[in-house]
Amino acid sequence: MRKSEILVGLDLGTSRVKVVVADLSERGAPEILGAGESVARGIEAGVVVNMDMASASIREAVEAAEDSADVEIGRVSISIDGEHIKGIDSRGVIAVSRSGGEITKGEVDTVLEAAKTLALPVGRAIVDVLPQEFFVDGQRGIRTPIGMSGVRLGSKVHIVTASQQAVDNVIRAVRKVGLRTDGITLRPLAASLASVSPDEKELGTLVVNLGAGTTGLVLYQAGAVRHTASIGWGASSITNDIAVGLRVPLSRAEQLKMEHGCALVSAAGDDPIEIPTVGGGPPRESSKQILAAVIEPRVGEIFELVANELKSTEYSNVVPAGVVLTGGGARLEHVAELAEQFFGTPARVGLPDRVSGSFDAVADPAYAAAVGTVVATAETSGGGRYRGEMPLAGTVQRVRQLVDRFL
């Protein structure tokens, strides 16, 4: 009988808390066993603002996932997002110590640690260290330096940092439920791990995670993460626009968005929609086209903010080979077509298909981050090695062994 290794991904969203349970008993993609979710309370724009309410939401989602997968959950890996997330590039250089000059995995680990030793502002923590390329005696563009000869080994990495307080509060909310934390992954990065192929990463892909309170982005080029960011606008702003524009309660605005929402006015059609009146008056009649006329400008504004973020970096002239949309906002009808028009490149909705098992349970772009958190844990665990507890303030900094992808 095979030994079971259960991995659990927890996605703390602004509108929903999602939990995915997977089995990593066999080599290869994690096998999905079940999932659960709850209404998010006490979480705003990716940040815990009420500890008791957030913990209660986590407990509800975990219990639903336990029932779905028929397992008991004790440890989780978490995906986070928020405007406090900042990405920076860094470099490290070491001397190759072996007499023959042959580079080993140990030296690769050391040069990544060297790249991590940079002065951070007070209250910041390193969440991820993502290798971009290595240098051997000045030769650039090396992905796998192990076994090569050289005197000096350098690395260029992308470092994801976060507010130490925000990270601590997420961990405390999880511990309050009696769970231990295996690790933390940036939400759009997790979503990309679940929904973007190696070929897409190689050619160049922009991943846009349309969450409720935030929109996260990850830019891949030549197989490596080149930029990450989080924008404080998300799909909930679309709901607010519908509520104001059509004068309906927020709860009904969300329902209209999910049932009839379309991101392109030209594709919406004129199908009639019944609109309730605030205050209990008789309902009014509108159309999908009018609803789309409210939605399209806001989605376009979010895409504009994403484009402006890229323009502020050294990758402003990089045109990705495609755009992959994840998150609950990616459920909007024709949102990929609007992205194609805006970015001038092919776009698609990213389903979390880099896993096996009961895929139907999570075949939804809104589950990409929760599934991707499991994928990240599987990759960093080395196929079954125990990683230990994620500590609190002062020691959250760590190197995620994503270099294994290159070796």
N, C-alpha and C positions, 0 to 999 in steps of 0.2 A: 504493500500500500504506500502511495506517495505521501510525503510529509507536506502538510498544508502550511503556507505562509500567507497570512491575510494582511493586505495593505488597505488603508482607508484614507480617502481624500475628502477634505472638508473645505468647501468654498463659502466664505462669509460674504455674501452679497448684500447690497443695500435693500433689495426687495425680498430675496429668498435666500435661505441657507440650504445648501445642497451637500449631501454625503453620498459617496460612492464606495462600495466595497468590492475588492478584487482579490483574486488568488494568484500568487506568484510561485506556485508549486513547480511549474515546468519552466524551462528556458523559453524565452520569446516574449510575446506580448502578454500583459496581465489579462487574466480572465475575469470579466465582470460577473459578480455574483448577485448584486442587488444595489438598490439606491433608495434614498429617502430625502425628503425636503420639508421645510416649514416656512412660514411667513417670518421674514427677518424683522426683529424688533430690537431697538437699542443699538442699531448700526446705521451710520450715515456716511455716505461717500467713502465706504471702505474702512471707517474708523469706529471703534466701539465707543459709544457715548453714554450707555447705561449698562453697567456690568450685569445686573440681575436679569434684565430683559434679554440681553444678548445670550447669556448662559442658558436661559429658558428656551430660546429659539434653537440653540445648538442641541440641547437635550432632546427636543421634539424631533429634530431631523435625524439625530443618531438613533433614537428609538425606532423611527420608521425604517431606517436602513437595516437595523438589526432584525426587524421582523421580515423585511424583504429578502435578506440574504441568509437568514437563520444562523446568525453568528452573534457572538458577544464582542462588542468593540471596547478596546482598552486604550488604543493608541491611534492617533490621527496625524496626517500631514495636512498643512493648511495653505491655502492660496490667499494672498492679500493684495490689496490695491489701494489707491488713494493719492491725493495730490502731494502727500509727503514723500512719495517715492521719487527718487532721483537716480539717474544713471550717469556714470562717468567712466572715461577710459583711463587706464593706467598701464605702466610698464614696469617690468622687473628684469634685472640682469644678475647672473651669478657666474663664477668661474667653474669650469668643469674640473672636478677634482681627481677623477680616475687617471691613473698613470697612462693608460692607452688612449685617453681622450674620448672614450665612448660614452655617450649620453645614456643615462638610465632613467627609469620611471621615477626613482627617488629624486633625481635632479630636476625632472619636470615638475614634481610636486613642490620642490624647494623654490623654483623660479616663479611659480604661481603664488606661493606665499610671499615672495619678495614683492610681487606686483601689488599685493594686498596691503602692504605696509605704507599707507599714505595717511597724511594728517586729515582727519575728518573733523568737522565742526562738532562742538559739544552737543550731545543728545542724538547723534546719528549712529546707526548700526549697519554693518554690511550683511546683506541678505544673500546675495549670490555673487560669485566670481566666475565669469564666463569667458573661456579662452577664445581669442580671435585668431592669433597666429603666433608662431615662434620664430626666433632669429638665432642662427648659428654663425658666429664670427662675421656678423653683418649681412649674411644671406637672409633675405626676407621671404615671407609667404610659406613658411614650413608648417605643416599641420602635425606631422609625426616625427619629432626629433629623436626618438628613442632608437639607439643603434647607430646614429650618425657620429662622426668624429668632429671635434671642435674644442676650442679653448674657452670660449664664452658663449653662454646660452642666455637668450633673452626671451621675454614673453610680452605680448600685448593682450590685455584683457578688458572686458567690459564689466564694471562693478555696479551692482544694483544696491543702493542704500535706502534706508527707511528711517523714519522717526523711531528712536529707541522706545519712547513712551507708547507709541501706537503699537509696536511689536509686542511690548510687555503686556499691554492690556488685552490683546488678542490671546496671548498665551494664558493669561490669568483667567479669561472667560472660559477657555477650554478646560483648564485645571479645576475650575469651580464645579464643573460637571463630573469630575472624577476621571478625566481622560489625561493621558500623557501625550506630549507632542514630539513627533518624529522629525519634523522639519517644516520650513516655510519656503514657499515659492511665489514669485510674482505672478499675479493672476493672468495677464496676457501671455506671459511666457509659458505658464502651465497650459493655457488654451492652445498655444501653438504646438506644444509637444504632443497633444492629443489629435490634432487636426491637420497638420502640415507635413508633407512628405519630405524626405531627404532631397529629392530632386528640386522641389520648390525652394528649399532653403539654399541650395547650391545656386540656382538661377537668380535668386533675389526675390524675396516676398515680404510684403508689409502685412502684418497681422494686426487687425483692429478689433479689440474686444469691446463690444457695445454693452456695457453693464447698465444697471439702473441709475446708479449715482455717479459713476465714473466711466471714462472711455480710456482703456489702456492700449498701448501700441508697442509692437516689437518689429524691428527691421532686421531681416536676414540678408546677408550677401556673402557669396562664396562659402556657404555652409555655416557661417558664424553669426552670432548676434552682434549687430553694429550699433543699435540704439534702442533704448527703452524709455518710456515716459507714461505719465498718467495725467489725464485731463479731467477737470472737475465738472464735466457735463456728461450726462448719459441719457438713457431712454426715459427716465422719469421726467426729464424736461419736456419731452414730447407729450407725455401725459398731461403735464401742467398746461401746455399750450392748448391742447384739446379742451381741457376743462374751462379755460378762459375764453378761447375762441368760440366754442359752441355753447358756453354757459351751462355746463353739466357738472355734477359732483365728480370728485377725483376718482372715486371707485368706478363710476360708470364710464369715465373717460378712459381708464385703463382697459375696461372691457371692450369699449369701442375700438381702441387701438389694437388689441389682440385679435378681435373677431373680424374687423373690417379694415384695419389699417393698411395703407399702401404708401410706399415711399416715392412713387412717381405719379404725378397728376395725370400725365398723358396715358398711363396704363390703368388708371383706377376705374374708368367706366362711370356710368351714372345710376348704378343700382341704388334703390331707395334704402335709407337707414332711418329707423325710428329713434329720435333723440328725446330723452326725458327732460322735463322742465324742473329747474331748481325750485323747491318750495311745494312740490306735489301737484303742480298744474298739469293740464293735459299734455301728452307728448307731441313733439313737433316732427315733421318729416324733413330729412336732409338726404345727402347722397354720399357715396364713397368718394366721389371726385372732390366734393367740398371738404371732406375729412382729409383727403390726401393733400389738399391745398394748405392745410394747417401743418401736416407732418413733414412734407418735403423740405420747406425752408429750414426747419430745425435740424433735420438730418444733414442737410447740406452745410449748415453752420458747424456741426460737429466735425464733419469731414474737413472743413476749412481750418478748424483749430488743429486737427491732426497734421494737415499740410503745413501750417505755420510752424508747428513744432519741429518738423523735419527741416524747414527752411532755416531754422536757427542753429543748425548743426553743420558739420562738415559733409554731411550726406545729402545736402540740399539738391545736388545735381544727380543723385542716384535715382534712377527710375526703376522701381521693382518690376520683376517679370509678372507679378500678379498681386492682388489684394485678397486676403482671406478674412472674412467677417465672422466673428464668434460672439458669444454672449446672447442674452435674451433679446436685445435690440435687433439681432440678426434674423429674428423670426419675421420681421416686417416684410410683407410682400414687395417684391421688386427692389429691395434694398441693394442687392448686388448690381443691378442694372444702373442704379444711381451712382454707385461707387465707380463703376466703369466709366461713366460719363465724366465724373469729377476728376478721377486720377488719371484717366486716359490709358488705362491698362486693364487686362482681364481681371474680373473679380468673381468670387464665389462665396457661398456660405459654407463655413467649415464645421462639419460634423465630427465628433470625437471618435474616429474610426481606427485609431492606431492601437486598438485593443481587440480582444476576442471575448467570447462568451455571450451573455444575454445583452447583446447590443441594443435591442429594441427598447430596453428600459432607459437608456441614456442617449438615444439617437436624436439629439437635440442640441443646437449650438449653445443653448443656455447651460448645458452640462459639460461643455468643453473644458472649462477650468477645473472642475471637480475631478474629471477623468484624468486630465493632464497632471494633476497633483499626484495621482497614483503612478502615472508613468514616470514622473520625476523621481519619486521614491524608489521605484523599481530600478531605474538607471543608476542612482547613487548608492543603492544597496549592494551593487555588484552581483545581483542575482541571488541574494539571500543573506548577505552579511548584516549583522545587527549594527545599527548606527547609533543607538543610544538616545538619551533625552535631550531635547533642545533646551538649553539653559536660559536664564533670565538676564536682566541687564548686566552689561559689562562683558559678557561672553557670548552674545548672540553671533558675533563675527565668526565666520567659518568659510572654508573653501568647499563649495559643492563640487564633487568630483565629476563634473560634466566633461572634463578632459578625456574621460574614458571613451567618449564618442569618437575621439580622434585617434585612439591608440588601438 
